[in-house]
Amino acid sequence: MKKLENYLNANSIAYSADDTERFELLYAVLAEKSKLFNLTAITERDDVILKHFIDSVSGVSYIKNNCLDIGAGAGFPSLPLAILKKDVDFLAVDGTQKKVDFLTYAAEKLCLKNYTVIHSRAEDMKDKRESFYTVVARAVAPLNILCEYALPFLQRGGRLVAYKGAKTAEEVDAAQNALTELGGVVIEVADAKIEGFGRKLVIIEKAKQTPQKYPRGGNKPRIKPL
């Protein structure tokens, strides 16, 4: 985990020896289960450390109070974030049962008491509206679509941390109508400072309440995006 430790040190991100052990265990669990299930195409150790672990923790400074990971998949970014942010309660949500099973198993193996997993689609979680200060999402949807899935769950003043890549500027431009409709404002587009990996973090603050009709059901955010 030397490459991960170097990144954490270079960016003044606090961690402990126990955290390093948990990252080692997380890699072992991911490698074990990826042989049985199609969890991630990235399985080589060096690639996992760079493209999953370092990438995930690049957003750690924005994580506060409580955090929802929408479309959590194999647990990135929320599992690495939960290892480092023990004072934050995480809820990981995914609509695929095998991924939910993996996340539950991984959280138990890592003894993460601040990590809960549920099997659901975002549009079905009506009871979670305005319940989170932070929402994170990586590789879920273009920003205009992601905003509809994410912003209804943020408290006013809360923040969406969207992990984006090469087309970040175009996605931000295309999301302006959705942001206006949903009550979000882009307050920062940050470079994750990962060598050889063009990760951008789009930070969106919820400036006003999202209308109750969002997120729309029936896959409408994707079929007819704002």
PAKOLNU-80330 format. One record per atom (N, C-alpha, C, O): y, x, z; residue in three letters. Coordinates in steps of 0.1 Angstrom, whole numbers, padded with zeros to 4 digits, always signed. Layout:
PAKOLNU-80330
YXZAla ...
This chain:
PAKOLNU-80330
-0012+0008+0000Met +0000+0000+0000Met +0013+0009+0000Met +0023+0004+0003Met +0011+0021-0004Lys +0023+0030-0003Lys +0034+0025-0012Lys +0046+0026-0008Lys +0031+0020-0024Lys +0042+0015-0033Lys +0049+0004-0026Lys +0061+0003-0027Lys +0042-0005-0020Leu +0048-0016-0013Leu +0057-0011-0001Leu +0068-0016+0000Leu +0052-0002+0007Glu +0059+0003+0018Glu +0072+0010+0013Glu +0083+0009+0019Glu +0071+0017+0002Asn +0083+0024-0004Asn +0094+0014-0008Asn +0105+0016-0005Asn +0089+0003-0014Tyr +0099-0008-0017Tyr +0105-0014-0005Tyr +0118-0016-0005Tyr +0097-0017+0005Leu +0103-0023+0017Leu +0113-0013+0024Leu +0123-0017+0028Leu +0109+0000+0024Asn +0118+0010+0031Asn +0131+0011+0023Asn +0142+0012+0028Asn +0130+0012+0009Ala +0142+0014+0001Ala +0151+0002+0002Ala +0163+0004+0000Ala +0146-0010+0005Asn +0155-0022+0006Asn +0157-0026+0020Asn +0162-0037+0022Asn +0154-0017+0030Ser +0157-0020+0044Ser +0151-0033+0048Ser +0157-0041+0056Ser +0138-0036+0044Ile +0131-0048+0048Ile +0121-0044+0059Ile +0113-0035+0058Ile +0123-0050+0071Ala +0115-0047+0082Ala +0100-0051+0081Ala +0097-0062+0075Ala +0091-0043+0085Tyr +0077-0046+0085Tyr +0070-0038+0096Tyr +0076-0028+0101Tyr +0058-0041+0099Ser +0050-0034+0110Ser +0037-0029+0104Ser +0033-0033+0093Ser +0030-0022+0112Ala +0017-0017+0108Ala +0007-0029+0106Ala -0001-0029+0098Ala +0009-0039+0115Asp +0001-0052+0114Asp +0003-0058+0100Asp -0006-0064+0094Asp +0016-0058+0096Asp +0019-0064+0083Asp +0012-0057+0072Asp +0006-0063+0063Asp +0012-0044+0072Thr +0005-0036+0062Thr -0010-0039+0062Thr -0016-0040+0051Thr -0016-0041+0073Glu -0030-0044+0074Glu -0032-0058+0068Glu -0042-0060+0061Glu -0023-0067+0070Arg -0024-0081+0064Arg -0023-0080+0049Arg -0031-0088+0042Arg -0015-0072+0044Phe -0014-0071+0029Phe -0027-0065+0024Phe -0031-0069+0013Phe -0033-0055+0031Glu -0046-0050+0026Glu -0056-0061+0026Glu -0064-0062+0017Glu -0056-0069+0037Leu -0066-0080+0038Leu -0063-0091+0027Leu -0073-0096+0021Leu -0051-0093+0024Leu -0047-0103+0014Leu -0053-0098+0000Leu -0058-0106-0007Leu -0051-0085-0002Tyr -0057-0080-0015Tyr -0072-0082-0016Tyr -0077-0086-0026Tyr -0079-0079-0005Ala -0093-0080-0004Ala -0097-0095-0006Ala -0107-0098-0013Ala -0090-0104+0000Val -0094-0118-0001Val -0091-0123-0015Val -0099-0130-0021Val -0080-0119-0021Leu -0077-0123-0035Leu -0087-0117-0045Leu -0092-0124-0054Leu -0091-0105-0043Ala -0101-0098-0052Ala -0114-0105-0050Ala -0121-0107-0060Ala -0118-0109-0038Glu -0131-0116-0036Glu -0131-0129-0043Glu -0141-0132-0050Glu -0121-0137-0041Lys -0121-0151-0046Lys -0118-0152-0061Lys -0122-0162-0067Lys -0111-0142-0066Ser -0108-0142-0080Ser -0121-0140-0089Ser -0121-0144-0100Ser -0131-0135-0083Lys -0144-0133-0090Lys -0151-0147-0091Lys -0159-0148-0100Lys -0147-0156-0083Leu -0154-0169-0083Leu -0145-0180-0089Leu -0150-0189-0096Leu -0132-0179-0088Phe -0123-0189-0093Phe -0112-0182-0101Phe -0109-0170-0099Phe -0107-0189-0111Asn -0096-0184-0119Asn -0082-0186-0112Asn -0075-0194-0115Asn -0080-0177-0102Leu -0068-0178-0094Leu -0056-0171-0100Leu -0045-0176-0100Leu -0059-0159-0105Thr -0048-0151-0112Thr -0054-0142-0122Thr -0065-0137-0120Thr -0047-0139-0132Ala -0051-0130-0142Ala -0049-0115-0138Ala -0054-0106-0144Ala -0041-0114-0128Ile -0037-0101-0123Ile -0046-0097-0111Ile -0045-0103-0100Ile -0055-0088-0113Thr -0065-0085-0102Thr -0066-0070-0099Thr -0071-0066-0088Thr -0061-0061-0108Glu -0062-0047-0105Glu -0052-0044-0094Glu -0041-0049-0093Glu -0057-0035-0085Arg -0049-0032-0072Arg -0035-0029-0074Arg -0026-0035-0068Arg -0032-0019-0083Asp -0018-0015-0085Asp -0010-0026-0091Asp +0002-0028-0087Asp -0016-0034-0100Asp -0009-0046-0106Asp -0006-0057-0095Asp +0005-0062-0095Asp -0016-0059-0087Val -0014-0069-0076Val -0002-0065-0067Val +0006-0073-0063Val -0002-0052-0063Ile +0008-0047-0054Ile +0022-0049-0060Ile +0032-0053-0053Ile +0023-0045-0073Leu +0036-0046-0080Leu +0040-0061-0083Leu +0051-0065-0080Leu +0031-0067-0090Lys +0035-0080-0097Lys +0033-0092-0088Lys +0037-0103-0091Lys +0026-0090-0077His +0024-0101-0067His +0031-0098-0054His +0039-0106-0049His +0027-0087-0048Phe +0032-0084-0034Phe +0047-0080-0034Phe +0056-0086-0028Phe +0051-0070-0042Ile +0065-0065-0042Ile +0073-0076-0048Ile +0084-0078-0043Ile +0069-0082-0059Asp +0077-0093-0065Asp +0080-0104-0055Asp +0091-0108-0054Asp +0070-0108-0048Ser +0071-0119-0038Ser +0081-0115-0027Ser +0090-0123-0024Ser +0080-0103-0022Val +0089-0100-0010Val +0103-0096-0014Val +0112-0095-0006Val +0105-0095-0028Ser +0119-0092-0032Ser +0129-0103-0028Ser +0141-0101-0027Ser +0124-0115-0025Gly +0133-0126-0021Gly +0134-0128-0006Gly +0139-0138-0002Gly +0128-0119+0002Val +0127-0122+0016Val +0140-0124+0023Val +0141-0131+0033Val +0151-0117+0019Ser +0163-0118+0026Ser +0170-0132+0025Ser +0179-0136+0033Ser +0165-0140+0016Tyr +0170-0154+0014Tyr +0162-0165+0022Tyr +0166-0176+0022Tyr +0151-0160+0028Ile +0142-0170+0035Ile +0147-0172+0049Ile +0147-0163+0057Ile +0150-0185+0053Lys +0155-0188+0066Lys +0150-0201+0070Lys +0147-0210+0062Lys +0149-0203+0083Asn +0145-0216+0090Asn +0132-0221+0087Asn +0122-0220+0095Asn +0130-0228+0075Asn +0117-0232+0071Asn +0117-0232+0056Asn +0127-0231+0049Asn +0105-0231+0050Cys +0104-0229+0036Cys +0092-0236+0029Cys +0081-0237+0034Cys +0095-0242+0018Leu +0086-0250+0010Leu +0083-0241-0003Leu +0092-0237-0010Leu +0070-0239-0006Asp +0066-0232-0018Asp +0060-0243-0027Asp +0049-0247-0025Asp +0067-0246-0038Ile +0063-0256-0048Ile +0054-0250-0058Ile +0058-0240-0064Ile +0043-0256-0061Gly +0034-0250-0071Gly +0029-0236-0066Gly +0030-0226-0074Gly +0024-0235-0054Ala +0021-0223-0048Ala +0011-0214-0055Ala +0010-0202-0053Ala +0002-0220-0062Gly -0008-0213-0070Gly -0017-0205-0061Gly -0023-0210-0052Gly -0018-0192-0063Ala -0026-0182-0055Ala -0018-0177-0043Ala -0023-0168-0037Ala -0007-0183-0040Gly +0001-0180-0028Gly +0012-0170-0030Gly +0017-0164-0020Gly +0017-0170-0042Phe +0029-0161-0044Phe +0041-0169-0049Phe +0040-0176-0060Phe +0052-0168-0042Pro +0056-0158-0033Pro +0053-0161-0018Pro +0055-0152-0010Pro +0048-0172-0014Ser +0048-0176+0000Ser +0039-0168+0009Ser +0043-0166+0021Ser +0027-0164+0005Leu +0019-0157+0014Leu +0025-0143+0018Leu +0026-0140+0030Leu +0029-0135+0009Pro +0036-0122+0013Pro +0049-0125+0022Pro +0051-0118+0031Pro +0056-0135+0018Leu +0068-0139+0026Leu +0064-0143+0040Leu +0071-0139+0050Leu +0054-0150+0042Ala +0049-0155+0055Ala +0045-0143+0063Ala +0046-0143+0076Ala +0039-0133+0057Ile +0035-0121+0065Ile +0047-0114+0071Ile +0047-0110+0082Ile +0058-0113+0063Leu +0070-0107+0068Leu +0079-0115+0077Leu +0086-0110+0086Leu +0079-0128+0074Lys +0088-0137+0081Lys +0081-0146+0091Lys +0079-0158+0088Lys +0077-0141+0102Lys +0068-0148+0111Lys +0076-0159+0119Lys +0070-0168+0125Lys +0090-0158+0118Asp +0098-0168+0125Asp +0101-0180+0116Asp +0108-0189+0120Asp +0096-0180+0104Val +0098-0191+0094Val +0085-0199+0092Val +0074-0192+0090Val +0086-0212+0093Asp +0074-0220+0090Asp +0073-0223+0075Asp +0083-0228+0069Asp +0062-0220+0069Phe +0060-0222+0054Phe +0051-0234+0052Phe +0041-0236+0059Phe +0054-0242+0042Leu +0045-0252+0037Leu +0043-0249+0022Leu +0052-0248+0014Leu +0030-0246+0018Ala +0026-0243+0005Ala +0020-0256-0001Ala +0011-0262+0005Ala +0025-0260-0013Val +0020-0272-0020Val +0015-0269-0034Val +0022-0262-0041Val +0003-0274-0037Asp -0002-0272-0050Asp -0010-0285-0054Asp -0017-0291-0045Asp -0011-0288-0067Gly -0018-0299-0071Gly -0032-0297-0076Gly -0039-0306-0080Gly -0037-0284-0075Thr -0050-0280-0079Thr -0058-0277-0066Thr -0055-0268-0058Thr -0069-0284-0064Gln -0077-0283-0052Gln -0082-0269-0049Gln -0082-0265-0038Gln -0087-0262-0060Lys -0093-0249-0057Lys -0083-0239-0052Lys -0086-0230-0044Lys -0070-0241-0057Lys -0060-0232-0052Lys -0056-0236-0037Lys -0053-0227-0029Lys -0056-0249-0034Val -0053-0253-0021Val -0064-0247-0011Val -0061-0243+0000Val -0077-0248-0016Asp -0088-0243-0008Asp -0086-0228-0006Asp -0088-0223+0005Asp -0082-0220-0016Phe -0080-0206-0015Phe -0068-0203-0005Phe -0070-0194+0004Phe -0057-0210-0006Leu -0046-0208+0003Leu -0050-0210+0017Leu -0046-0203+0026Leu -0057-0221+0020Thr -0062-0224+0033Thr -0071-0213+0039Thr -0069-0209+0050Thr -0080-0208+0030Tyr -0089-0198+0034Tyr -0081-0185+0037Tyr -0083-0178+0047Tyr -0072-0181+0028Ala -0064-0169+0030Ala -0056-0169+0042Ala -0055-0160+0050Ala -0049-0181+0045Ala -0041-0182+0057Ala -0049-0180+0070Ala -0044-0174+0079Ala -0061-0186+0069Glu -0070-0184+0081Glu -0074-0170+0083Glu -0074-0165+0094Glu -0078-0163+0072Lys -0083-0149+0073Lys -0071-0140+0077Lys -0074-0131+0085Lys -0059-0143+0073Leu -0048-0135+0077Leu -0042-0139+0091Leu -0032-0132+0096Leu -0047-0150+0097Cys -0042-0155+0110Cys -0027-0158+0109Cys -0020-0154+0118Cys -0023-0164+0098Leu -0009-0168+0097Leu -0007-0182+0103Leu -0010-0192+0098Leu -0001-0182+0115Lys +0001-0194+0123Lys +0013-0202+0117Lys +0015-0213+0121Lys +0021-0195+0109Asn +0033-0201+0103Asn +0031-0206+0089Asn +0041-0208+0082Asn +0018-0209+0085Tyr +0015-0212+0071Tyr +0006-0224+0071Tyr -0005-0224+0076Tyr +0011-0235+0064Thr +0004-0247+0062Thr +0003-0250+0047Thr +0011-0247+0040Thr -0008-0257+0044Val -0011-0259+0030Val -0014-0274+0028Val -0022-0280+0036Val -0009-0280+0017Ile -0013-0294+0014Ile -0015-0295-0001Ile -0010-0288-0009Ile -0024-0305-0004His -0028-0308-0018His -0019-0320-0022His -0022-0331-0018His -0010-0317-0031Ser -0001-0328-0035Ser +0007-0323-0047Ser +0008-0311-0050Ser +0013-0333-0054Arg +0023-0331-0064Arg +0037-0333-0058Arg +0038-0341-0049Arg +0047-0325-0062Ala +0060-0326-0056Ala +0065-0341-0056Ala +0071-0345-0046Ala +0064-0348-0067Glu +0069-0361-0068Glu +0063-0371-0059Glu +0068-0382-0057Glu +0051-0367-0052Asp +0044-0376-0043Asp +0048-0374-0029Asp +0043-0381-0020Asp +0056-0364-0026Met +0059-0360-0012Met +0072-0367-0007Met +0082-0360-0003Met +0073-0380-0008Lys +0085-0387-0004Lys +0089-0385+0011Lys +0101-0385+0014Lys +0079-0382+0019Asp +0082-0381+0033Asp +0088-0367+0037Asp +0092-0364+0048Asp +0088-0358+0027Lys +0094-0345+0029Lys +0108-0343+0024Lys +0113-0331+0024Lys +0114-0353+0019Arg +0127-0352+0013Arg +0137-0346+0024Arg +0137-0350+0035Arg +0146-0337+0019Glu +0156-0331+0028Glu +0151-0325+0041Glu +0157-0326+0051Glu +0139-0319+0040Ser +0132-0314+0052Ser +0133-0299+0053Ser +0128-0293+0063Ser +0138-0292+0042Phe +0137-0277+0042Phe +0150-0271+0040Phe +0159-0276+0033Phe +0151-0259+0046Tyr +0163-0251+0044Tyr +0161-0242+0031Tyr +0171-0239+0024Tyr +0149-0238+0029Thr +0146-0230+0018Thr +0134-0235+0009Thr +0124-0240+0015Thr +0136-0235-0004Val +0125-0238-0013Val +0123-0226-0022Val +0133-0220-0027Val +0111-0221-0024Val +0108-0210-0033Val +0099-0215-0044Val +0091-0224-0042Val +0100-0209-0056Ala +0091-0212-0067Ala +0090-0201-0077Ala +0100-0194-0080Ala +0078-0198-0081Arg +0076-0187-0091Arg +0067-0192-0102Arg +0056-0197-0099Arg +0070-0190-0114Ala +0062-0194-0126Ala +0058-0208-0125Ala +0046-0212-0128Ala +0067-0217-0122Val +0064-0232-0121Val +0069-0239-0133Val +0062-0246-0140Val +0082-0237-0137Ala +0088-0245-0148Ala +0101-0239-0151Ala +0107-0231-0143Ala +0107-0242-0163Pro +0121-0238-0166Pro +0130-0243-0155Pro +0127-0253-0149Pro +0142-0237-0154Leu +0150-0239-0142Leu +0155-0254-0142Leu +0156-0260-0131Leu +0158-0260-0153Asn +0163-0274-0153Asn +0152-0283-0148Asn +0155-0293-0141Asn +0140-0281-0151Ile +0128-0289-0146Ile +0126-0285-0131Ile +0124-0294-0123Ile +0126-0273-0128Leu +0123-0268-0114Leu +0133-0274-0105Leu +0129-0278-0094Leu +0146-0275-0109Cys +0156-0281-0100Cys +0152-0295-0096Cys +0155-0299-0084Cys +0147-0303-0105Glu +0143-0317-0102Glu +0132-0317-0092Glu +0132-0326-0083Glu +0123-0308-0093Tyr +0111-0308-0083Tyr +0116-0303-0070Tyr +0111-0307-0060Tyr +0126-0293-0069Ala +0129-0286-0057Ala +0140-0292-0049Ala +0139-0293-0037Ala +0151-0295-0056Leu +0164-0299-0048Leu +0162-0311-0039Leu +0169-0312-0029Leu +0154-0321-0043Pro +0153-0333-0034Pro +0147-0329-0020Pro +0149-0336-0010Pro +0141-0318-0019Phe +0134-0314-0006Phe +0143-0305+0003Phe +0140-0302+0014Phe +0155-0301-0003Leu +0164-0292+0005Leu +0174-0301+0013Leu +0178-0311+0009Leu +0176-0296+0025Gln +0187-0301+0033Gln +0200-0297+0026Gln +0201-0287+0018Gln +0211-0305+0028Arg +0224-0301+0023Arg +0228-0287+0029Arg +0227-0285+0041Arg +0231-0278+0020Gly +0234-0264+0024Gly +0222-0255+0023Gly +0224-0243+0024Gly +0210-0261+0021Gly +0198-0253+0019Gly +0198-0246+0005Gly +0207-0249-0003Gly +0188-0238+0003Arg +0188-0230-0009Arg +0175-0229-0016Arg +0164-0228-0010Arg +0175-0230-0029Leu +0164-0228-0038Leu +0164-0213-0042Leu +0174-0209-0047Leu +0153-0206-0040Val +0151-0193-0045Val +0141-0193-0057Val +0129-0194-0055Val +0147-0192-0069Ala +0139-0193-0081Ala +0136-0179-0087Ala +0146-0172-0090Ala +0123-0176-0088Tyr +0120-0163-0093Tyr +0119-0164-0108Tyr +0111-0171-0114Tyr +0128-0157-0115Lys +0129-0158-0130Lys +0129-0144-0136Lys +0129-0134-0130Lys +0128-0145-0150Gly +0127-0132-0157Gly +0137-0130-0168Gly +0149-0131-0166Gly +0132-0126-0180Ala +0140-0121-0191Ala +0150-0132-0196Ala +0161-0128-0201Ala +0147-0144-0195Lys +0155-0155-0200Lys +0163-0162-0190Lys +0167-0174-0191Lys +0166-0155-0179Thr +0173-0161-0168Thr +0187-0167-0172Thr +0190-0178-0168Thr +0195-0160-0179Ala +0208-0164-0183Ala +0207-0177-0191Ala +0215-0187-0189Ala +0198-0178-0200Glu +0196-0190-0209Glu +0191-0201-0200Glu +0196-0213-0203Glu +0182-0199-0191Glu +0178-0210-0182Glu +0189-0215-0173Glu +0190-0227-0171Glu +0197-0206-0168Val +0209-0211-0160Val +0218-0220-0168Val +0223-0230-0163Val +0221-0215-0180Asp +0230-0223-0189Asp +0223-0237-0192Asp +0230-0247-0192Asp +0210-0237-0195Ala +0204-0250-0198Ala +0202-0259-0186Ala +0199-0271-0188Ala +0204-0254-0174Ala +0202-0262-0162Ala +0215-0268-0157Ala +0214-0275-0147Ala +0226-0266-0164Gln +0239-0271-0158Gln +0239-0286-0156Gln +0244-0291-0146Gln +0234-0294-0166Asn +0234-0308-0165Asn +0225-0312-0153Asn +0229-0321-0145Asn +0213-0306-0152Ala +0204-0309-0140Ala +0211-0306-0127Ala +0210-0314-0117Ala +0217-0295-0126Leu +0224-0291-0114Leu +0235-0301-0110Leu +0236-0305-0098Leu +0243-0305-0120Thr +0253-0315-0117Thr +0247-0328-0112Thr +0252-0334-0102Thr +0237-0333-0118Glu +0230-0345-0115Glu +0223-0345-0101Glu +0223-0355-0094Glu +0217-0333-0098Leu +0209-0332-0086Leu +0217-0326-0074Leu +0211-0326-0063Leu +0229-0322-0076Gly +0237-0317-0065Gly +0236-0302-0062Gly +0238-0298-0050Gly +0231-0294-0071Gly +0230-0280-0069Gly +0240-0271-0075Gly +0246-0275-0085Gly +0243-0260-0070Val +0252-0250-0075Val +0246-0236-0074Val +0241-0232-0064Val +0246-0229-0086Val +0242-0215-0086Val +0252-0207-0079Val +0264-0206-0083Val +0248-0200-0068Ile +0257-0192-0060Ile +0254-0177-0062Ile +0263-0168-0059Ile +0243-0173-0068Glu +0240-0159-0070Glu +0228-0158-0080Glu +0219-0166-0080Glu +0229-0148-0089Val +0218-0143-0097Val +0216-0129-0093Val +0224-0120-0097Val +0205-0126-0086Ala +0203-0112-0080Ala +0192-0105-0088Ala +0183-0110-0092Ala +0195-0092-0089Asp +0184-0083-0095Asp +0175-0079-0083Asp +0179-0074-0073Asp +0162-0081-0085Ala +0152-0078-0074Ala +0150-0064-0072Ala +0144-0060-0062Ala +0155-0055-0081Lys +0155-0041-0080Lys +0141-0035-0079Lys +0137-0027-0071Lys +0132-0041-0088Ile +0118-0036-0089Ile +0117-0028-0102Ile +0119-0033-0113Ile +0115-0015-0100Glu +0114-0006-0111Glu +0103-0010-0121Glu +0092-0012-0117Glu +0107-0011-0134Gly +0098-0015-0144Gly +0094-0030-0145Gly +0084-0033-0151Gly +0101-0038-0137Phe +0098-0052-0136Phe +0111-0060-0136Phe +0118-0060-0125Phe +0114-0067-0146Gly +0127-0074-0147Gly +0129-0087-0140Gly +0132-0097-0146Gly +0126-0087-0127Arg +0127-0099-0119Arg +0142-0102-0115Arg +0149-0093-0111Arg +0146-0114-0117Lys +0158-0120-0113Lys +0156-0131-0103Lys +0146-0138-0104Lys +0164-0132-0093Leu +0163-0143-0083Leu +0176-0152-0085Leu +0187-0147-0083Leu +0173-0164-0089Val +0184-0174-0090Val +0185-0182-0077Val +0176-0189-0073Val +0197-0180-0070Ile +0199-0187-0057Ile +0208-0199-0060Ile +0219-0198-0064Ile +0202-0211-0057Ile +0209-0223-0059Ile +0211-0230-0045Ile +0202-0233-0038Ile +0224-0234-0042Glu +0227-0241-0030Glu +0228-0256-0032Glu +0233-0260-0042Glu +0222-0263-0023Lys +0224-0278-0024Lys +0237-0282-0018Lys +0239-0282-0006Lys +0247-0286-0027Ala +0260-0289-0023Ala +0262-0303-0019Ala +0271-0307-0011Ala +0254-0312-0025Lys +0255-0326-0021Lys +0241-0333-0022Lys +0232-0327-0028Lys +0240-0345-0017Gln +0227-0352-0017Gln +0222-0355-0031Gln +0230-0359-0040Gln +0209-0353-0032Thr +0203-0356-0045Thr +0200-0371-0045Thr +0195-0377-0036Thr +0203-0378-0057Pro +0200-0392-0058Pro +0185-0395-0055Pro +0176-0387-0058Pro +0182-0406-0048Gln +0169-0410-0044Gln +0158-0411-0055Gln +0147-0410-0052Gln +0163-0414-0067Lys +0153-0415-0078Lys +0146-0402-0082Lys +0137-0403-0090Lys +0151-0391-0077Tyr +0145-0378-0081Tyr +0137-0373-0069Tyr +0140-0375-0057Tyr +0126-0366-0072Pro +0120-0363-0085Pro +0113-0375-0091Pro +0107-0383-0084Pro +0114-0377-0104Arg +0108-0388-0111Arg +0093-0386-0112Arg +0088-0375-0113Arg +0085-0397-0112Gly +0071-0396-0113Gly +0066-0396-0127Gly +0075-0395-0136Gly +0053-0396-0129Gly +0048-0397-0143Gly +0051-0385-0151Gly +0051-0387-0164Gly +0052-0374-0145Asn +0055-0361-0153Asn +0068-0362-0161Asn +0070-0354-0170Asn +0077-0371-0157Lys +0090-0372-0165Lys +0099-0360-0164Lys +0106-0357-0174Lys +0099-0352-0153Pro +0107-0340-0153Pro +0104-0331-0165Pro +0113-0324-0170Pro +0091-0331-0169Arg +0087-0322-0179Arg +0088-0329-0193Arg +0092-0322-0203Arg +0085-0342-0193Ile +0085-0349-0206Ile +0099-0352-0211Ile +0103-0350-0223Ile +0108-0355-0201Lys +0122-0358-0205Lys +0131-0351-0194Lys +0137-0358-0186Lys +0132-0338-0196Pro +0140-0330-0186Pro +0155-0334-0186Pro +0160-0338-0196Pro +0161-0332-0175Leu +0176-0335-0174Leu +0184-0325-0182Leu +0196-0325-0182Leu 
